[in-house]
Every structure is written in structure tokens, then in C-alpha cells.
């Protein structure tokens, strides 16, 4: 029990520190690397909670695909950090308002759990016995029975977003193709021009 508590505090401290560095790092590449570190430590927290499926999803999907994609996009784009930080102050009121709304929502949710703990227990699905079936099997049953329509709806939203991104980035470019007949029929007089260059004169 002491080892689990110690591991929890280590994972939680590194996760919070990495999250702070994601938004405070000056280099975008460093921000993505700190984001990957935060994902790994969050996966460790999920393992401590017994949610091994969510831990593997976090590592495989977010670290292996999303965060690496962010890293390659940031490294390929020529981002001017100084120019990007110039408009920071004009977006500060909007960001502060959104942060305040999220803080109020978290306080309401946490206060509701404290004042009415029975509501939290009613909203939970029964925890499976690990000796009988795994957590992954229970999540699969819950996802494909009770939440199957929401799951399919989320898949359709992601599909539409992917198609929209492809359509927005698709550009038709005219490709010059070789014409073998014209190349074979080409004469030296058509391709080569002989000029007599005198000393001191350019071409």
C-alpha cells in the first residue's frame, strides 16, 4: 500500500509539472515532448486505478499517434515564436474567461460529490471482479451495449473531421509528363545554341 501511494504521488507530481511546462515552454517542440511525458505518467495513474485498457489507449493512441503527429507538424512548420507571442495579450481575456468557466464547472462537480455522494454512486457502473473478468472486457460490454449509439456517433464525427481535413488540404497540381516521342525526335539544333563569347563579355 505504501508503494502504491508513493507511486501515485510520483506520477501525479510529474504529470502536473509536465502539464505546466507544456503551456510555459518557449519552444513548441519542448511543449510536445512535455506533453508526451504527461501522457506516460497519466497512463501510470490509470494502471494504479486498475484501468489498464485506458492506460494502453493513452500510450498507443495519444503518445504513439497524436503527440508524435504534433511533434512532426511543429518540426516541419516554420513557426516564428516571437510573432506567435505578439498576440498573446489580446487573447488573454477570452482565455481567462474560458478558464474561469472550467474552474466553476469543476467546483460544481466536486461540490456535488461532497454534498450528495449518493449521486456519484448512482452514476457509476458496477466495478467488475478482476478474478472473474477483466476491466477491458467490462469496458467493451459497456461501450457496445449501453453507449453503442454514442460510440458510433463519435466515430462518424471523427470520420467527417478527417474527410474535411483532407478536402481542405487537397490541392490539384498540374504534373508535367514525359512525351517519349517528342524527346526522341528532338534535334541537337533545337536544344543546343552555340555562342562565341569574347573575353570580358558575359553570356
ChimeraX attribute file (.defattr): number of C-alpha atoms within 10 A of each C-alpha:
attribute: neighborCount
match mode: 1-to-1
recipient: residues
	/A:1	6
	/A:2	7
	/A:3	7
	/A:4	12
	/A:5	11
	/A:6	11
	/A:7	15
	/A:8	17
	/A:9	12
	/A:10	14
	/A:11	20
	/A:12	17
	/A:13	14
	/A:14	17
	/A:15	24
	/A:16	14
	/A:17	14
	/A:18	22
	/A:19	18
	/A:20	15
	/A:21	18
	/A:22	22
	/A:23	13
	/A:24	12
	/A:25	14
	/A:26	13
	/A:27	12
	/A:28	18
	/A:29	17
	/A:30	15
	/A:31	21
	/A:32	22
	/A:33	19
	/A:34	23
	/A:35	23
	/A:36	24
	/A:37	19
	/A:38	25
	/A:39	21
	/A:40	21
	/A:41	22
	/A:42	21
	/A:43	23
	/A:44	24
	/A:45	22
	/A:46	18
	/A:47	15
	/A:48	16
	/A:49	12
	/A:50	14
	/A:51	17
	/A:52	18
	/A:53	17
	/A:54	17
	/A:55	22
	/A:56	17
	/A:57	13
	/A:58	20
	/A:59	19
	/A:60	12
	/A:61	13
	/A:62	17
	/A:63	21
	/A:64	13
	/A:65	13
	/A:66	13
	/A:67	19
	/A:68	16
	/A:69	14
	/A:70	18
	/A:71	19
	/A:72	12
	/A:73	12
	/A:74	15
	/A:75	12
	/A:76	9
	/A:77	8
	/A:78	8
	/A:79	12
	/A:80	8
	/A:81	11
	/A:82	9
	/A:83	9
	/A:84	9
	/A:85	10
	/A:86	9
	/A:87	10
	/A:88	11
	/A:89	10
	/A:90	9
	/A:91	9
	/A:92	11
	/A:93	11
	/A:94	11
	/A:95	13
	/A:96	11
	/A:97	11
	/A:98	12
	/A:99	12
	/A:100	12
	/A:101	12
	/A:102	12
	/A:103	12
	/A:104	12
	/A:105	12
	/A:106	12
	/A:107	12
	/A:108	12
	/A:109	12
	/A:110	13
	/A:111	12
	/A:112	14
	/A:113	14
	/A:114	12
	/A:115	9
	/A:116	11
	/A:117	12
	/A:118	11
	/A:119	12
	/A:120	12
	/A:121	11
	/A:122	9
	/A:123	8
	/A:124	8
	/A:125	10
	/A:126	9
	/A:127	8
	/A:128	14
	/A:129	10
	/A:130	10
	/A:131	6
	/A:132	7
	/A:133	10
	/A:134	15
	/A:135	17
	/A:136	14
	/A:137	12
	/A:138	16
	/A:139	16
	/A:140	13
	/A:141	12
	/A:142	13
	/A:143	15
	/A:144	13
	/A:145	11
	/A:146	10
	/A:147	13
	/A:148	14
	/A:149	12
	/A:150	12
	/A:151	13
	/A:152	13
	/A:153	12
	/A:154	12
	/A:155	12
	/A:156	12
	/A:157	11
	/A:158	12
	/A:159	12
	/A:160	12
	/A:161	12
	/A:162	12
	/A:163	11
	/A:164	12
	/A:165	11
	/A:166	11
	/A:167	10
	/A:168	9
	/A:169	8
	/A:170	9
	/A:171	8
	/A:172	6
	/A:173	6
	/A:174	6
	/A:175	6
	/A:176	6
	/A:177	6
	/A:178	8
	/A:179	8
	/A:180	9
	/A:181	8
	/A:182	9
	/A:183	9
	/A:184	8
	/A:185	8
	/A:186	11
	/A:187	10
	/A:188	8
	/A:189	8
	/A:190	7
	/A:191	7
	/A:192	8
	/A:193	7
	/A:194	6
	/A:195	7
	/A:196	6
	/A:197	9
	/A:198	8
	/A:199	6
	/A:200	5
	/A:201	6
	/A:202	6
	/A:203	6
